[in-house]
Amino acid sequence: MPIRLRSVNLLHGFERFLLSIPSWACNSGEVVALLGPSGSGKSTFLNILGGRVVPDQGKVWYGLTPHVRVPLVPGHPRIRMVRQDFGQMPYKTVRDNLLEFAGIRSESSEDRVVRKWIKNLNLAPLLSEKARGLSGGELQRLAMGQALISRPGALLLDEPFSHLDPMHKSQMQDILKNWQSRSGASVVMVVHDVRDAMEWADRIDVMQEGSIVESGTPRQIYEKPKTLSMAHAFGPVNSFPLKEVTDSLKNNSKSFVIGGSWFLRPENLTKKDMPMGVKLIKSEFSGTVTTQFWKSPDGSIWHLRS
C-alpha cells in the first residue's frame, strides 16, 4: 500500500521537552491514532505533520512530494487539520466559514454542497449565525465540516470529539467513518480516550515523553501491550508481581508480562483461577459488560468480567 504521509528524523525541542521521532509513516487510507498522556508530544507531532510547526530537524512529505512550507500558509493543500481551537472566523456566518476552503466556483454547486454538509452536521438552524455565538460542540462540528468539504487526502484531527455530547459524538464518528471509507483518505488523530482509538483506528501509536514507544493494531495493543500505560489504559486489569503468580496463570496464553509484573485482562480470568476464599466486594456495570471485584484473604484484588 502506498505511503500517504511520512516523516524522517524529526527533532523538535522547547524548554525541557524534546520530540524525537526517527521514522514514521501513514499509508494511503489508513487511520492512525496518537495516544498518550498529556505532554507526551501528540499535538506537537500533529502540528508538524500539518505544517503548522516547522521542526528543528527533519522533514515531512505528503506522498512523494516534499512538504510545502510557505510562511503564514499552514500546511500542504491536500492536508486539512481540525485543531482544538477550531480556527473559525468569529464574525463570519456558519455558511461562510463552511465554504472558506471549499474551492467551489459555481453558486449551484455551492448550494448543493452546503445543503449536504449542513444536514450531515446538524447545523441547519445555525446557517446564518455568526461563529462567535456557537457553542464548543457546534464549533467543533463546523470545524469538521470545513475540513471535509475540501476533500483532503490526509485529515489531521486534534481531540476531535472532546467538546461533543454522546449523541453528537456518535453521529460525528459515523460521518467520519463513512467519509473516510468512501474517500480513501488517510486520517491521523490525537485522542485521550482509548475507546475512540479502538473503535476506528487501524493502528495506534503510543507516545511518551516525545517519542513513539509502542505501535500496533488496536487488538495487538489490547492483548499484548508493551508499556504499563497501555496495560492499564482499558480499565481494571489483573496485575501481580510475576514471582507471586502460579504456574497455571503464567501459562495462560492471554496473559502478558511487562517488566516484573504479570497481567491478565478480566474477561480471560475464571473463578477457578482465583485463590481460595475470595469474596465478591462490588460489581460495576457498563453497557453489556459487568466487572466484578473479588478480594482474596491476603487483601489482593482480582477482576472478573462477564
N, C-alpha and C positions, 0 to 999 in steps of 0.2 A: 504493500500500500504506500503511495507517495506521501512524502512529508509535507505538511501544510505550513507549519510554524516551527522554527527551531532557533536555538541559541548555542553559542560556544564561548567558553572561557569567561563567563560573566563574573565580574568582581565589582562590588559597589559598597562603599562604606560611609558612615557618618557617625560622629561621636564614637560610641563604643560598639556599634553594630556593623557587621560585615556580612554582606550577601555574597556567597561563593557557590556558583553552580557551573561546574566544568563543561557539562554537555547535557542538553535537554531537547526533546522533540515532541511534537504533537502531529499525528498522522491526519491525513485528509478524512473528514467525517468522524473523527474521534472526539469523545467527551472526556476531558481530564479535570479532576477535582484537586485543588490545592488545599490540603487540610493540615492544621497545626494550631498551636496556641497563639494567642495574641503576641505580637512582637517577633514572630518567627520569620518574617520576611515575605509572607504570601502576597500582600498588596504591593509591596515594592517590586517584587518579581513580575506581577501582573502589569504594573505601570511601565516597566521596562519593555515587556512584550508589546504593549500598546504604543510605545514611542513617546510616552508622557515623561519618562525619566530616562536620561542617557547614562548608561553605566560608566563607571570609571575605567573599566576594561571590558573587552568582549564585544560580540556583535549578535544581532538578531536578524533573521531572514524570514520573509514570507515566501513560501515556495522556493524557487531558485533565484529570486531577485533580492539583492541586498536591501535591507530595511531602509526606507527613505527617512532621513532626519532633517527636516527643514525647520528652522527656528519659528516658533509660535504656531506650527502646524502639528497637531498631535496625531502621530501615527500614520500608518500606511492606509491608503484609501480603501483597501479591502478588509481592513481590520476595524471593528467597532467595539467600543468599551462602554459598559454601564458602570459608572462609578458610584461610590457610596454617597457622594454629594450631589449626584444626579446631573448637574450641569445645565439645567434648563435656563432659558432667558425669562426672568420673572415677569416682565411686562408684556410679553407676547402671549397670545392665546394658546390653548391646548392644540388647536388645529395648526397654527403657525409653527409651534415647537415640533410637532409631529412631522411636519414637512421639511424641516430645516435641512436634513441630509438625504431627502428622498431622491433628488435629482430628476424630478418629473417635469416634463416640458409642456404638456397639454392640460387644459382645465378638466376635460372629461376623464383623463387618466388620474388626475389629482383627486377628483371627487370619488372615483371608484376606489382608489387606494385608501383614502381617508375613511370612507364608509366601512371598508373591510376591517381596518385596524381599530377604529373606534368601537366597533361592535365586539371584536375579539377581546379587547382590553377593558370592556365595560366602562368606557369613558364618554359615552354619548351625551349624558346630561351636562357634561363639563366642557363641551366642544368650544364654546365661546368664552369660557372663563380664562382669566389670566393665571399663569403658572404660579404666581406668588400666593394665590389663595387656595392652593391644593394641599391636601394632607400628605404626610410622608408616604403612605401607601399609594395614593393617586400619583404622586410624583414618580414613584418607582415604576409603576405601570407605564406611565408616559415615557420614561427613560428607556424602558424595554422596547416600546413601540418605535421610538426614534432609531434605535439600533437595528431592529428587524426590518423596518421599512426600507432601509438602504441596501438590503440583500448582501450582507457581508460574507466573506469566505471564512473568516475567523471571528468569533464572538467572544469577548472577554467580559466576564461578569464578576464584580466585586461584591460579595454578600448579596446576591440577587433577591433573596426572599426575606431579608431582615425586617422590613417595615410592613410586611403583608400579614393580614389576619389569616387563619387557617383556610377559610373558603377561597380567598383570592390567591393564596399561595398555591393551593391545589390547582386552581384554574390556570395560573401562570405557568406552573410546571407542565401541565398538559399542552398549553400553547407552545412552549419552548420545545418540548419533545417532538410534537408534530411538525413544527417548523424545521427542526434540525434533521429529522428523518427525511423530509421532503427535499430540503435544500442540499443536504450532504455537507453542510458547513462544519467546521471544527469549533469546539467550544472549550474554553478554559475558564473555570470558575473557582473563586475563593469561597470556601464555606467554613462555618464553625460547627454546624450541626452535621454530625457524621451521617445521619439518616438521609440528608439531601444528596450526599455523595453516593451512598449505597443505592439509592433509587434510580439514579440516572447515569452516573459516570461509568465509562468503560475502564478507566484507570484512575487510581488515587495516588497522588504524590504527597507524601507526608513530609512537612518541613519543620525543622527545629533549628533555632539559632542561625538562621540564614542559609541553611543547607537542606537538600533533599536527603533524608535519612532512610527512606523506605518507599518503595514503589511497587504497585501490583494491582491486579483486578480487585474489585470490592470483595469477592469471595476469598481471594488469597489473603487480603489484609485482615478479613474477619477470622478466617480459620487458622492461619499461621502468621500472625503479626511478628515483626522483628523488634518492635520497640514497646516499652512499657506503656507509653501513652496510648497506643493503638490497642493494646491488650485490655486496657480499662475504658476505652472510648465508647463501648457499646452497652454500658450498664454493668450490673453486678456480674462478677466472674469469680469462679473458684480459684484461689491462689494461695499456695503454701510453699515454704522452703522445700526444695527438691528432696533434701535428706529426710524430711518428715513424711514423705508420701509413700504409700505401699507400692509394691512392685506391680500389682494389678492395675493401679491407677497410672503408674508410669508408662505401662504398656498400652494404655488406651490410645488408639490411633488418632483420636480427635484432640488429644492433649498437646500442649506445646510448652517449651521451656525457653525462658529469657533470662540470661544471667544464671543466678542460682535459684530462680523461682519457677515453680510448676503451675500451669494454668489449664483450666478446662471450662468451656462455656456451659452455662446452666442446663441447656437442652440436651447436653451429652452426658449428664450425670443421672444415675438412677438411685433410688432409695437404698438399694443393697450396697452401693459404693460407699455410703456414708458410715461413720463409726457407729458402734452400738450405743444406744442410749440417747440419740439425738432427739431434740424436741422442736416442734414447729413453733416459731415465735411470731411470725407475721407473714402475710401474703400481699403482694402488690399486683393489681390488675391493670393491664394496659392493652386496650383493644381486644384482640383474641388470645392474648398471652397472659398467663399468671406466673409470677415468680415467687417461689416460696423461700423463706429464710429459716434455716434449721440451725440450732445451737447444740454443739456437742458438749459432753461433760467437761472437757478441758477448756471450754469457752470459745473455741473456734467456730466460725460461721460458714455454713455450706449453703449454696444456692442451687435450687432445683426449679426447672421451668417446664410448664405443661400447657 
